Amino acid sequence: MMWTNDGPNLYWDSEKQHVVEEGDSRARWLLVAEGGQLPLEEAERYGLTADRKAAAAEKAKAAPENKLKQTPPADKAKG
């Protein structure tokens, strides 16, 4: 059974330890192009079978929340 990459090209980092998306500064070696396939076992081992779009949406949703939780710097001009 095969897994199909429906997103951007995926790359290994320079140590071939992590899979990163195209445009990531760590990208060094092409693992699978957009539309390309990998054996399902290999894709599972790299964590590619999880819904990456849902994970990206969750990450984007969490980013604004983190910004809201930050306290503004104290105004040193006030006495």
Phi and psi in degrees as GROMACS dihedral restraints (atoms count N, CA, C in turn):
[ dihedral_restraints ]
;  ai    aj    ak    al  type     phi  dphi    fc
    3     4     5     6     1  -119.4    20    10
    4     5     6     7     1   151.9    20    10
    6     7     8     9     1  -107.1    20    10
    7     8     9    10     1   135.6    20    10
    9    10    11    12     1  -107.7    20    10
   10    11    12    13     1   130.6    20    10
   12    13    14    15     1   -80.1    20    10
   13    14    15    16     1   108.0    20    10
   15    16    17    18     1   -97.1    20    10
   16    17    18    19     1     7.1    20    10
   18    19    20    21     1  -113.5    20    10
   19    20    21    22     1  -155.1    20    10
   21    22    23    24     1   -69.7    20    10
   22    23    24    25     1   168.0    20    10
   24    25    26    27     1   -54.9    20    10
   25    26    27    28     1   145.1    20    10
   27    28    29    30     1  -115.2    20    10
   28    29    30    31     1   140.4    20    10
   30    31    32    33     1  -128.0    20    10
   31    32    33    34     1   157.3    20    10
   33    34    35    36     1   -83.2    20    10
   34    35    36    37     1   154.3    20    10
   36    37    38    39     1   -79.6    20    10
   37    38    39    40     1  -179.8    20    10
   39    40    41    42     1   -63.4    20    10
   40    41    42    43     1   -26.1    20    10
   42    43    44    45     1   -93.5    20    10
   43    44    45    46     1     0.1    20    10
   45    46    47    48     1    56.2    20    10
   46    47    48    49     1    39.4    20    10
   48    49    50    51     1  -107.4    20    10
   49    50    51    52     1   -28.7    20    10
   51    52    53    54     1  -129.0    20    10
   52    53    54    55     1   146.2    20    10
   54    55    56    57     1   -97.9    20    10
   55    56    57    58     1   129.2    20    10
   57    58    59    60     1  -130.3    20    10
   58    59    60    61     1   159.2    20    10
   60    61    62    63     1   -84.0    20    10
   61    62    63    64     1   161.4    20    10
   63    64    65    66     1   -56.3    20    10
   64    65    66    67     1   138.2    20    10
   66    67    68    69     1    96.8    20    10
   67    68    69    70     1   -17.4    20    10
   69    70    71    72     1   -70.7    20    10
   70    71    72    73     1   135.7    20    10
   72    73    74    75     1   -63.5    20    10
   73    74    75    76     1   -18.5    20    10
   75    76    77    78     1   -85.2    20    10
   76    77    78    79     1   -10.5    20    10
   78    79    80    81     1   -62.9    20    10
   79    80    81    82     1   126.0    20    10
   81    82    83    84     1  -129.0    20    10
   82    83    84    85     1   -43.7    20    10
   84    85    86    87     1  -124.3    20    10
   85    86    87    88     1   126.2    20    10
   87    88    89    90     1   -65.3    20    10
   88    89    90    91     1   126.0    20    10
   90    91    92    93     1   -95.2    20    10
   91    92    93    94     1   -51.9    20    10
   93    94    95    96     1  -154.8    20    10
   94    95    96    97     1   131.9    20    10
   96    97    98    99     1   -78.2    20    10
   97    98    99   100     1   162.5    20    10
   99   100   101   102     1   -58.3    20    10
  100   101   102   103     1   129.4    20    10
  102   103   104   105     1    87.0    20    10
  103   104   105   106     1    -9.9    20    10
  105   106   107   108     1   -78.0    20    10
  106   107   108   109     1   170.3    20    10
  108   109   110   111     1  -125.7    20    10
  109   110   111   112     1   151.4    20    10
  111   112   113   114     1  -129.9    20    10
  112   113   114   115     1   152.8    20    10
  114   115   116   117     1   -57.2    20    10
  115   116   117   118     1   140.1    20    10
  117   118   119   120     1   -55.2    20    10
  118   119   120   121     1   -42.0    20    10
  120   121   122   123     1   -58.2    20    10
  121   122   123   124     1   -43.0    20    10
  123   124   125   126     1   -66.2    20    10
  124   125   126   127     1   -44.1    20    10
  126   127   128   129     1   -61.7    20    10
  127   128   129   130     1   -39.9    20    10
  129   130   131   132     1   -65.0    20    10
  130   131   132   133     1   -40.9    20    10
  132   133   134   135     1   -61.5    20    10
  133   134   135   136     1   -35.1    20    10
  135   136   137   138     1   -87.9    20    10
  136   137   138   139     1    -1.3    20    10
  138   139   140   141     1    76.1    20    10
  139   140   141   142     1    26.5    20    10
  141   142   143   144     1   -91.0    20    10
  142   143   144   145     1   -11.4    20    10
  144   145   146   147     1   -81.3    20    10
  145   146   147   148     1   -18.3    20    10
  147   148   149   150     1   -66.5    20    10
  148   149   150   151     1   154.3    20    10
  150   151   152   153     1   -69.9    20    10
  151   152   153   154     1    99.7    20    10
  153   154   155   156     1   -65.8    20    10
  154   155   156   157     1   -33.0    20    10
  156   157   158   159     1   -65.7    20    10
  157   158   159   160     1   -40.6    20    10
  159   160   161   162     1   -65.7    20    10
  160   161   162   163     1   -39.5    20    10
  162   163   164   165     1   -65.0    20    10
  163   164   165   166     1   -40.2    20    10
  165   166   167   168     1   -66.5    20    10
  166   167   168   169     1   -39.8    20    10
  168   169   170   171     1   -64.7    20    10
  169   170   171   172     1   -40.2    20    10
  171   172   173   174     1   -64.4    20    10
  172   173   174   175     1   -41.4    20    10
  174   175   176   177     1   -64.0    20    10
  175   176   177   178     1   -42.9    20    10
  177   178   179   180     1   -65.9    20    10
  178   179   180   181     1   -36.9    20    10
  180   181   182   183     1   -66.6    20    10
  181   182   183   184     1   -38.0    20    10
  183   184   185   186     1   -73.2    20    10
  184   185   186   187     1   -29.4    20    10
  186   187   188   189     1   -59.5    20    10
  187   188   189   190     1   -49.9    20    10
  189   190   191   192     1   -62.7    20    10
  190   191   192   193     1   -34.6    20    10
  192   193   194   195     1   -61.2    20    10
  193   194   195   196     1   -42.0    20    10
  195   196   197   198     1   -62.2    20    10
  196   197   198   199     1   -39.6    20    10
  198   199   200   201     1   -65.7    20    10
  199   200   201   202     1   -36.2    20    10
  201   202   203   204     1   -69.9    20    10
  202   203   204   205     1   -27.9    20    10
  204   205   206   207     1   -78.4    20    10
  205   206   207   208     1   -16.1    20    10
  207   208   209   210     1   -73.7    20    10
  208   209   210   211     1   139.4    20    10
  210   211   212   213     1   -89.7    20    10
  211   212   213   214     1   140.4    20    10
  213   214   215   216     1   -68.0    20    10
  214   215   216   217     1   154.3    20    10
  216   217   218   219     1   -65.7    20    10
  217   218   219   220     1   149.2    20    10
  219   220   221   222     1   -65.4    20    10
  220   221   222   223     1   142.6    20    10
  222   223   224   225     1   -83.8    20    10
  223   224   225   226     1   105.4    20    10
  225   226   227   228     1   -72.5    20    10
  226   227   228   229     1   -14.8    20    10
  228   229   230   231     1   -73.9    20    10
  229   230   231   232     1   -25.4    20    10
  231   232   233   234     1   -80.3    20    10
  232   233   234   235     1   141.1    20    10
